[in-house]
């Protein structure tokens, strides 16, 4: 590549329209400024050197955030930053020809810019007047570097003229902005850092459906309902209730890891924030992806604003629930709202009071029960978890310890079984390390 080709590239960059916001990305801006410094006749040696150093620092800043390479910076800005083009694509329907043409042009130009080899930039700087003695002192950045694995939905081929259709399909499946970038979100409240009130969760709980043991019937019902949601068919609001530690929350979170690449997102809302549900639904309604609004450990002391808000959005409010949203809630109580004996004794209209208490649970279309497993099922969970981690462990020797573990914790839930498996695995590893250290000591006695 020569300086004339850089001039042509800069002209094409100046003609970007649909994706012009990408030029404001600090890394892409630094890369563009370096190109300008190389072809500008007014650039001094100091100007060129400073532009190169700024570009290296921009790459270094991206690497420190777990992203490396200007291609990835450009691609993530295209797909994950809000823009009018992204919003229009996500809305569906036939897109204007001018938009598709602009997307094709802009993606191709960004592809050319980010495909320039790092060593080539240093050579271009020398051709523009940087002394050779300066060039040998400057580092050459690596094309790709990052602590994190690249998002599997991203592909360098998107930065090409043919990538416009793939980018459009991305927006129509995964939405825009925070919903495109993150598999899940939590409601944190509206502030300067979170204008929509949602905080993205980049690393959700890694548990997967195949990691879960027992409760196959309940899990199958939840998966089937979620598949209907993803297919755009009517889906149920679901209440998962039962004994503590039986995997209700884990089952919901596992759905995200199995289906997020198909367009599923989870928005977690704490029970204390349920009055914000109308605002949350308004944000989700305009997005093409499908959402589970997840409310964990649901329980109310009495009728309150949060109770009323959830009951209204489930069924009964003037505004319909968005078709791309379902509510999955977990609770250790079947009827969610606690009752007191005094209510039965003091309330004149006792039946009306109880019906009001039960009405929230009744508004969930489907209720799945998770009961504490039997002793044999508890042993099955312990054995399965241990075999997955250390197949050579002697279960017959460990079974009495598993029983004692459950007795000491007054329960035998899957959570208690997992804690037992974690403890035994750690204990076994410590023993193995000690044995290896002893063997090393025998093999290499101190002189």
N, C-alpha and C positions, 0 to 999 in steps of 0.2 A: 504494500500500500504506500502511495506517495502523497505529497502534500496537496496535490490537485484533487485527489480522491477525498481527502479530508475536507476540502472546501465544498465539494459536492455534497458530502454527508452533512455538513453544517447547514447548507441551504435546505436540504430535506428536513432536517430537525426544526428549522425555523418555520417550516410549512406544516408542522404537526397541528392537528385540530382536536380530534375526538379524545386523544390521550395526552393532551398537552400538559396535564397536571403531573405527568411522570417526570417532566423536565425540572420540576421543583424538588424532586427527591435529592437530598444532599449528595449522595454518591453519583447519581447521573448528572447532576449539575456540575460537580467537580470534574467529571470525565469530559463533559462538553466544554467547560472552560479550558481544559488542557488542550483540546483540539483547537480552540480559538487562539490560544497562546502560540501554538505551533505555526499557524498560518498567517497571523497578524504581523505585517511588516514592522509595526511599531513596537513589537515585543522585544524587550532586552533579554540578555542572558539571565538576569536575575528574575525577570517576569516568568520565563519558561521554567526555570528551576523551582520557583515558588509554586507555580501551577501544578507541576509534577508532584511536589511534596504534599500539596493539599489533596491531590487525588489519592496518593498512597494513604494519607491519614483517613480519608473517607472510606477507603477499602478496609482499613484497620478497624474503624468504628463499626462497620457492618460485621466484620469477623468477630468482634467482641460481643456482639448481640447474638452470636450463633449463626450468622449468615455470612457467606463468603462468595465473592464473585459478583461482578456488576450485572451479569445476566439475571441472577436471582433477585437482585435488588429491583431491576426493571420489571421483572415478571410479577413479583409480589406487589409492587405498586400498581401495576395494571389491574390485577385481580382483586386486591384486598382493600384498596383505597376507594372511598366513595367518589363517584363522578357521574355527570349526567348521562354519559354513554352507558355506564354500567347499569344505572337505574332503568334506562329505556330498554336495554337488552333483557333485564330481569323481568320486566313487565309482560313479556311475551308478545305474541302477535307478529305481524309482518313488519320488519324493520325497513326504514327508508334506505334506498339504494345509496344515497350520499353517505349515510352513516357507515354502511358496510365497506364502502370504498375508502372512507377516511380511516377506519379501523385497519384495513389491509395495509394502507400506506404507513400508518404510524407504527404498527407492529414490525413491519419490514425494516423501517429505519432504525428502530430500537435494537432489532436483531443485528443489524450491521454494526452499530456503535459498540454493542457489548461483546461482539465476536472478535474484535481486534485483540490480537495477542498482547499481553502486558509488555513483553520485550520489544514489540513493534513500537509501542509508545515511546520507549526510551530512545529507540533509533530515530523516530520522527523528531524528537526533541534535539538530538544531535544534528539532524539535517536542518533544523530551524535555527541553529546557532549555539546550542549548548556545548560548552567545551568538553572534550573527551575526558579531561581530568575530573570534571564534575560528574559526568555520567557514570564513571566507574565507582563513584562513592554512593550512588543512589541504589536502593533496593528495588527489585522487581517483584511486584505482588503476584501471588499465586492465582491462577484462573478460578479455582474453586476451593473454598475452605469454609468449614462450618462445624460447630460442635454438634448441631442437631441434624438429624436426617432430613432430607428435603421432603417437603409435602408431596405425597405420591400423586396428587392431582396436577402438579406442575410439570411442565415439559418444555424444554428449550425450543422445541418445534413450534410452540405457540408464538414465538417472536419471529414470525415470517408472514408473508402475504397470505399464505394458505391457512395461517393460524387464526384468522378472524372468525371463521365459523366455530372453531373449537372454543375460543374465548367467549363467544356469544352463548354457546351451549353451557359453558361453565356458569355464567351468570344466571341462566334460566334454571339451573339445577341447584346451585349453592347460594344464590342470593348475592348481596353486596355488602361491602364494609365489614363490620364486626362479625356478621353471620357467615360471610365467606371465609374469613380468616380463621375463626375459632370453632371447634366442634361443639362447645357449650358455653353458656353464659350464666352469670348469677346477677340478681338484682342488687345493686349497691346504692342506689339513689342517684338522683340527677346532681351533677356538679360539673366543674370545668373540665375535669379529666374524663368524665363519662356523661356526655350530653344527653344520651338516651336513657341513662340510669343503669345501663348494663355493662358489666365487666367481663371481658372475654377470659375463658379458661383454656389455656394453651395445652396443658398436660392434665387431662381428666384422669380419674381413677382407671388404671389399665385393665381392670378385670374384664373378662370376656365370658360369653354365655357358656362356652365349653368348659370353663373353670368351675362352674356351679354344679353342685351335686344334689340329687333328690329334687323334689318339687317339680317334676317334669310336667305335670298337668297344668299347674299354674303358669309355669314359664312358657309353655306352648301357647296358652291363651293370650299371654302378653305379647309374644312374638307375632302371632297371627293378627292381632289388633293393630300392631305397629306396621305390619306389612300393608294392611288395608289403608292406613294413613298415608304411607309412601306412594301407594298407587292412586291416591286421590279419591278413595272411596270413603263412605261414612264410617267413622271409627268411634269407639266408646271412650268415655272418661272412666278411669279405673281406680278403685280403692284397693290397695293391698294392705290387709290387716292381719294381725296375729301376734304370736309371742315374739319377744325381743330377740335379736340376734339370729333370726331365721333366714336372713338374706333378702328381705323385701327391697331395701334400698339398693343392694348390690345387683339385684336382677334388673332394676330400672337402669342403673348406670352401665351395666354390661350391654344394653341395647345400643348405646351411643357408639361404643367401640366396634360393634359389628355392622352398624348401618349408617355411620356418619358420611361415608363416601357416596352413599346413595341419596344424600340430601337430608338426612335426619339431624336435628339439632335439639339439645336439651337446654331449657332455661330454668335454673333452680331459683325458687322463691321461698324465702323463709316465712314461716307462718305469721310472724309479726308484720310482714310487708304485704299481706294479701290485699290490703286496700289499694295497692298500686296495680292490681290485675287489669283494670280497664286500660290504663296507660300502656302496660306491657302488651296487651292484645292489639292495641293500635299500632305498635311498632312491628309486630309480627304479621299482621294482616297483609301488609303490602309486599312481603317477601315470598319468593316462590318455593323455598324449602319448607319442610314439614317440621313442626315443633311439638315437643313434649314439655309442657309446663310442669315441673317436678316440685312437689311440696312434700318434704320429708318430716316424719314424726309429727303428724297432725294431731292436735288435741286442743280443746277449748274448755276453759273453766265454766263459761256460760255464754249466752248470746252476747256478741260484741261486734265491733265494726269489722274485724277480720272474718269472723264467722259469716256475717251477712254478705260481705263482699264475695267470698267463695261460693256461697249458696246462689247468689245472683248470677255469677258468670257461668255456673254449671247449667242452670236452667231457670229462667224466670225474669231475666233482665230484658229491657226494651231492645238493646243492641244484641244481635246474634253473635254467638261465639264464632270466631274465624274458622273456616272450613279446613285450614291447614294446621290447626292447633287442637291438641287434646290435653287433658289434665290427668296426670298420674300422681296419686298421693299415697303415702304410707302412714299407718297408724297402728299403735298397739291396742287400740280400742275399736270395737266393732261399730259403736255408735258415735264415736269421735268426741261428743260433748259429754262431759262428766255429769252424773246425776247425784243428788243428795236425798237421803231418806226424808229430810225436812220438807223437800218439795212435795212428796207424796202426802205428808201429814198436814202441811199448811196451805197448799194450793187448792183453791176452791174448784178450779177447772183442771183437775189433774190430768185428764186425758189430753186436753189441748196442749198442756205443757210438755207431756211426753212426746206427742206427735211433732211438736216444734223441735225437740231435742233430736228426734230420729230423722227429721226431714233432710238434713245435710247428707248423711250417709245414703239415703234413698235416692238422692239426685245423681249419684254415680251409677252409670249404666251397668257396670260390671264390678263385682266384688270378689277378690281372690283371697283365700285363707291360707296362711302360713302358720301351722301349728308346730310346737316343739317336737322333734323326732323321737321315736322310740329309742331304747338303749341300743338295740341292734343297728338301727339306722345311724345313730351317733357313731358307733364303732365303724360302720361302713365309710362315713365321711372322714374320720380320722385316718383309717387305713388307706383310703384313696389319695388323700393329700400327702401322706408320708411316702407312698409308693411313687408318686409323681416327682418327689424331691430326692429321695434316696431309696432306690429299689431294693438295696441289699439289707435294709433294716428288718429285724426279726419282730413281726407283728405279735406273735404269741407272747413274747416277753414284754411287749409294750402294752398289751391290752389291759392288764391290771392297773398300770399307771394311767391309762386313759380313763378308766373307771374312777380312780381316785381323783383325777383332775376334775372331772365333772361334779363329783360329790363336794369337793372343796369349793367349787364355785356355784353350787346350788342350781345347776342347770346342765343341759346337754345340747345346746343349740349349735348350729353350724359355726357361729362365731367362736364359741368355746372350743370346738374341734379344731378350728384354724389356729387359735392361740396355742393349743397343745402341740399341733404339728410344727408351728414356728419354734416353740421351745425345744422340742426334741431335735429338730434339724440343727438348731444352733448348738445344742449340747453335743450332738454327734460330730459336728464340724470342729468344735474345740478339742474333742478327744482325738480326732484324726490329725489335727495340727500338732498336738502334743506328741503323738506317736511318730510323726514325720520328723519333728525336731529331735526326738530321742535317737532315731535312726541316723540322722545327720551327724549327731554328736558321736555316735559309735563309729561311723565311717570316717570322721575327721577328728580324731582325738586331739586335744590341745597339747602342744609340744612343751 
